[in-house]
Amino acid sequence: MNIIVLSILAGVGGTGLGGLLTVIFGSRTDKMISVFLAFAGGIMTSIVFFELIPEALLHADVLITIAGLLTGIILVMLLENLIDRVSNFNIAKPKLHENYEDFFHVNEIITGRKSMLRSGIMMFFVIGLHNIPEGLAIGTACGCDLNMGATLALIIAIHNIPEGMAISAPLLSGGLKKVKTVILTMLSGLPTALGAFLGILFGTISNTALALSFSIAGGAMLYVVYCEILPQSTIMNKDRVPMIFLLVGIILGLILTRI
């Protein structure tokens, strides 16, 4: 039970803190949100290339890692299509014959909000998937040495802060209320407890399955960051600032993955 609680604190606490920071500091203007989006995207890029892919290669060969990356990309594309089909945002629009300029302006706003909500929802599922192997690592480590497991949980909690930002920034930009944004971001950390339970129950799983879990999460993250988050960030803020923060995020992400 202590290990499960520890994993929940690492998952829910880390992502929730990231969501709270975005709500407090990143909800002022579209330009501010675009900076948070790019910054979180940079950190997520580092996590994929400096943590998830190396971990996958550590447990399996290149072909299995590539298969996992492609699977993650395809899964998010299917999820994106499903969300597009079932989503129905009832936002009032002016009639076309009343004011052409207002119609196209409001329609552009609505399209942008729907895109951001979709990105946030996809990132919610992607981070949730990523948190399962993290919880597995906590559960397995605690089974060997409780102190080692506690240290690992602290590191994962720190890693989860930018992941919470990556979820909350698009949700906030899409018009979701602040309280709901923080709650949804915190919920994305719950799968960490599931992973910890599996780690306690089985001790370890096959190397191939572990490699696939890391690489699938990596492929899913890359798709969301580069096909959803960053394009919208550049639309919201067309100067160089978001890309500068993308680079800062990559460097900081490298530091975090080396802790």
Summary of the structure (lengths in Angstrom):
residues: 259
radius of gyration: 18.8
end to end distance: 26.8
largest distance: 69.4
contacts: 1029
relative contact order: 0.25
helix: 86%
strand: 0%
